[in-house]
Amino acid sequence: MDKLTLHEDPRSGNCYKIRLTAALLGLPVERVEYDILKGDTRTPAFLANVNANGRIPVLQIGKRFLPESNAACWFLAKGSELVPADRFAEADMLRWMFFEQYNHEPNIATLRFWLHFVGRANLTEAQDAQVEAKWLAGCAALRLMDEQFARRDWLVGKSLTLADIALFAYTHVAEDGGAFHLDDFPHVKAWIERVRAVPGFVPMTS
């Protein structure tokens, strides 16, 4: 495989997904760090050379650039034990990854960013007006996950897949900012510890 370079802000769960996937697969990844709070991903150089959409993460494979965290995780893991061989199970894994991007991340990750890094006092009026709705939607996502983990150890099949990695990234730091309380979701908390115990696991702050 070509050299892998991750353009990231290490505080981002979306960036962490890729690092964790690579670590579990034993793939070396060079890291280039940006500070999104300082606008590092909006510079002319970044927009011209890394991602015209002005966002991270971006996984660089040799001279090619692949934005979007779940796409990058898929690139790394395709053909590995992190992607089920069974066709339905593979589609079910993708279903949870879509759930993460549409129901989980826009609420849990956004509130973490707003409340933990920006601070509620610094939110715009429009952002502040969305806090309660995002909290309710985030709790609903965590509740659905909790119900799933009451029945099984992993989201799909009998071992960790990309679905677990995608949802672990922001779930395990959901309490940052004080909006969510994982004690309310005991089966999710038990699953977090199972993920941490997987051989090759690396923490977000590594």
Contacts in CASP RR format, 6 or more apart in sequence:
PFRMAT RR
TARGET T0000
AUTHOR 0000-0000-0000
METHOD contacts of the structure
MODEL  1
MDKLTLHEDPRSGNCYKIRLTAALLGLPVERVEYDILKGDTRTPAFLANV
NANGRIPVLQIGKRFLPESNAACWFLAKGSELVPADRFAEADMLRWMFFE
QYNHEPNIATLRFWLHFVGRANLTEAQDAQVEAKWLAGCAALRLMDEQFA
RRDWLVGKSLTLADIALFAYTHVAEDGGAFHLDDFPHVKAWIERVRAVPG
FVPMTS
1 27 0 8 1.000
1 61 0 8 1.000
2 61 0 8 1.000
2 62 0 8 1.000
2 63 0 8 1.000
2 64 0 8 1.000
3 30 0 8 1.000
3 60 0 8 1.000
3 61 0 8 1.000
3 62 0 8 1.000
4 22 0 8 1.000
4 27 0 8 1.000
4 28 0 8 1.000
4 29 0 8 1.000
4 30 0 8 1.000
4 59 0 8 1.000
4 60 0 8 1.000
4 61 0 8 1.000
4 62 0 8 1.000
4 76 0 8 1.000
5 29 0 8 1.000
5 30 0 8 1.000
5 31 0 8 1.000
5 32 0 8 1.000
5 59 0 8 1.000
5 60 0 8 1.000
5 62 0 8 1.000
6 15 0 8 1.000
6 18 0 8 1.000
6 19 0 8 1.000
6 22 0 8 1.000
6 29 0 8 1.000
6 30 0 8 1.000
6 31 0 8 1.000
6 32 0 8 1.000
6 57 0 8 1.000
6 58 0 8 1.000
6 59 0 8 1.000
6 60 0 8 1.000
7 32 0 8 1.000
7 34 0 8 1.000
7 50 0 8 1.000
7 51 0 8 1.000
7 56 0 8 1.000
7 57 0 8 1.000
7 58 0 8 1.000
7 59 0 8 1.000
7 60 0 8 1.000
8 15 0 8 1.000
8 18 0 8 1.000
8 19 0 8 1.000
8 31 0 8 1.000
8 32 0 8 1.000
8 33 0 8 1.000
8 34 0 8 1.000
8 56 0 8 1.000
8 57 0 8 1.000
9 15 0 8 1.000
9 33 0 8 1.000
9 34 0 8 1.000
9 35 0 8 1.000
9 36 0 8 1.000
9 40 0 8 1.000
9 41 0 8 1.000
9 56 0 8 1.000
10 16 0 8 1.000
10 31 0 8 1.000
10 33 0 8 1.000
10 204 0 8 1.000
10 205 0 8 1.000
11 117 0 8 1.000
12 36 0 8 1.000
12 56 0 8 1.000
12 57 0 8 1.000
13 69 0 8 1.000
13 109 0 8 1.000
13 169 0 8 1.000
13 170 0 8 1.000
13 173 0 8 1.000
13 204 0 8 1.000
14 56 0 8 1.000
14 57 0 8 1.000
14 69 0 8 1.000
14 105 0 8 1.000
14 109 0 8 1.000
14 169 0 8 1.000
15 56 0 8 1.000
15 57 0 8 1.000
15 69 0 8 1.000
16 169 0 8 1.000
16 204 0 8 1.000
17 57 0 8 1.000
17 69 0 8 1.000
17 70 0 8 1.000
17 72 0 8 1.000
17 73 0 8 1.000
17 165 0 8 1.000
17 166 0 8 1.000
17 169 0 8 1.000
18 29 0 8 1.000
18 57 0 8 1.000
18 59 0 8 1.000
18 69 0 8 1.000
18 72 0 8 1.000
18 73 0 8 1.000
18 76 0 8 1.000
19 29 0 8 1.000
19 31 0 8 1.000
19 202 0 8 1.000
19 206 0 8 1.000
20 165 0 8 1.000
20 168 0 8 1.000
20 169 0 8 1.000
20 201 0 8 1.000
20 202 0 8 1.000
21 72 0 8 1.000
21 73 0 8 1.000
21 76 0 8 1.000
21 77 0 8 1.000
21 82 0 8 1.000
21 162 0 8 1.000
21 165 0 8 1.000
22 28 0 8 1.000
22 29 0 8 1.000
22 76 0 8 1.000
23 200 0 8 1.000
23 201 0 8 1.000
23 202 0 8 1.000
24 82 0 8 1.000
24 160 0 8 1.000
24 165 0 8 1.000
24 198 0 8 1.000
24 199 0 8 1.000
24 200 0 8 1.000
24 201 0 8 1.000
25 76 0 8 1.000
25 77 0 8 1.000
25 80 0 8 1.000
25 82 0 8 1.000
26 200 0 8 1.000
27 76 0 8 1.000
34 40 0 8 1.000
34 41 0 8 1.000
34 46 0 8 1.000
34 56 0 8 1.000
36 56 0 8 1.000
37 117 0 8 1.000
37 118 0 8 1.000
40 46 0 8 1.000
41 50 0 8 1.000
41 51 0 8 1.000
41 54 0 8 1.000
41 55 0 8 1.000
41 56 0 8 1.000
42 54 0 8 1.000
46 54 0 8 1.000
47 54 0 8 1.000
50 58 0 8 1.000
50 60 0 8 1.000
50 65 0 8 1.000
51 58 0 8 1.000
51 65 0 8 1.000
51 67 0 8 1.000
53 67 0 8 1.000
55 67 0 8 1.000
57 67 0 8 1.000
57 69 0 8 1.000
57 72 0 8 1.000
58 65 0 8 1.000
58 66 0 8 1.000
58 67 0 8 1.000
58 72 0 8 1.000
59 65 0 8 1.000
59 66 0 8 1.000
59 72 0 8 1.000
59 75 0 8 1.000
59 76 0 8 1.000
60 66 0 8 1.000
61 75 0 8 1.000
66 72 0 8 1.000
66 75 0 8 1.000
69 166 0 8 1.000
69 169 0 8 1.000
70 97 0 8 1.000
70 100 0 8 1.000
70 101 0 8 1.000
70 162 0 8 1.000
70 166 0 8 1.000
73 162 0 8 1.000
73 165 0 8 1.000
73 166 0 8 1.000
74 83 0 8 1.000
74 162 0 8 1.000
77 83 0 8 1.000
77 162 0 8 1.000
81 159 0 8 1.000
82 160 0 8 1.000
82 161 0 8 1.000
82 162 0 8 1.000
82 165 0 8 1.000
83 90 0 8 1.000
83 93 0 8 1.000
83 161 0 8 1.000
83 162 0 8 1.000
84 90 0 8 1.000
84 92 0 8 1.000
84 93 0 8 1.000
84 156 0 8 1.000
84 157 0 8 1.000
84 161 0 8 1.000
89 156 0 8 1.000
89 157 0 8 1.000
92 156 0 8 1.000
92 163 0 8 1.000
93 155 0 8 1.000
93 156 0 8 1.000
93 161 0 8 1.000
93 162 0 8 1.000
93 163 0 8 1.000
94 163 0 8 1.000
95 163 0 8 1.000
96 155 0 8 1.000
96 156 0 8 1.000
96 163 0 8 1.000
96 166 0 8 1.000
96 167 0 8 1.000
97 162 0 8 1.000
97 163 0 8 1.000
97 166 0 8 1.000
99 141 0 8 1.000
99 167 0 8 1.000
100 163 0 8 1.000
100 166 0 8 1.000
100 167 0 8 1.000
100 170 0 8 1.000
101 166 0 8 1.000
103 137 0 8 1.000
103 138 0 8 1.000
103 140 0 8 1.000
103 141 0 8 1.000
103 144 0 8 1.000
104 138 0 8 1.000
104 141 0 8 1.000
104 167 0 8 1.000
104 170 0 8 1.000
104 171 0 8 1.000
105 170 0 8 1.000
106 134 0 8 1.000
106 137 0 8 1.000
107 134 0 8 1.000
107 135 0 8 1.000
107 137 0 8 1.000
107 138 0 8 1.000
107 141 0 8 1.000
108 138 0 8 1.000
108 141 0 8 1.000
108 142 0 8 1.000
108 170 0 8 1.000
108 171 0 8 1.000
108 174 0 8 1.000
108 180 0 8 1.000
109 170 0 8 1.000
110 134 0 8 1.000
111 131 0 8 1.000
111 134 0 8 1.000
111 135 0 8 1.000
111 138 0 8 1.000
111 177 0 8 1.000
111 179 0 8 1.000
111 180 0 8 1.000
112 170 0 8 1.000
112 173 0 8 1.000
112 174 0 8 1.000
112 176 0 8 1.000
112 177 0 8 1.000
112 179 0 8 1.000
114 120 0 8 1.000
114 123 0 8 1.000
114 127 0 8 1.000
114 131 0 8 1.000
115 131 0 8 1.000
115 176 0 8 1.000
115 177 0 8 1.000
115 178 0 8 1.000
115 179 0 8 1.000
116 176 0 8 1.000
116 177 0 8 1.000
116 178 0 8 1.000
120 128 0 8 1.000
120 131 0 8 1.000
123 131 0 8 1.000
131 179 0 8 1.000
135 179 0 8 1.000
135 180 0 8 1.000
138 180 0 8 1.000
139 180 0 8 1.000
139 184 0 8 1.000
142 171 0 8 1.000
142 174 0 8 1.000
142 180 0 8 1.000
142 182 0 8 1.000
142 184 0 8 1.000
142 185 0 8 1.000
142 188 0 8 1.000
143 185 0 8 1.000
145 155 0 8 1.000
145 167 0 8 1.000
145 171 0 8 1.000
145 185 0 8 1.000
145 187 0 8 1.000
145 188 0 8 1.000
145 191 0 8 1.000
146 185 0 8 1.000
146 186 0 8 1.000
146 187 0 8 1.000
146 188 0 8 1.000
147 187 0 8 1.000
148 155 0 8 1.000
148 187 0 8 1.000
149 187 0 8 1.000
149 188 0 8 1.000
149 190 0 8 1.000
149 191 0 8 1.000
150 187 0 8 1.000
153 191 0 8 1.000
153 194 0 8 1.000
154 160 0 8 1.000
154 161 0 8 1.000
154 163 0 8 1.000
154 164 0 8 1.000
154 191 0 8 1.000
154 194 0 8 1.000
155 161 0 8 1.000
155 163 0 8 1.000
155 164 0 8 1.000
155 167 0 8 1.000
156 163 0 8 1.000
156 164 0 8 1.000
160 194 0 8 1.000
160 195 0 8 1.000
160 198 0 8 1.000
164 191 0 8 1.000
164 195 0 8 1.000
165 195 0 8 1.000
168 192 0 8 1.000
168 195 0 8 1.000
169 204 0 8 1.000
171 182 0 8 1.000
171 188 0 8 1.000
171 192 0 8 1.000
172 192 0 8 1.000
172 195 0 8 1.000
172 204 0 8 1.000
173 204 0 8 1.000
174 180 0 8 1.000
174 182 0 8 1.000
175 181 0 8 1.000
175 182 0 8 1.000
182 188 0 8 1.000
182 189 0 8 1.000
182 192 0 8 1.000
183 189 0 8 1.000
195 201 0 8 1.000
196 203 0 8 1.000
END
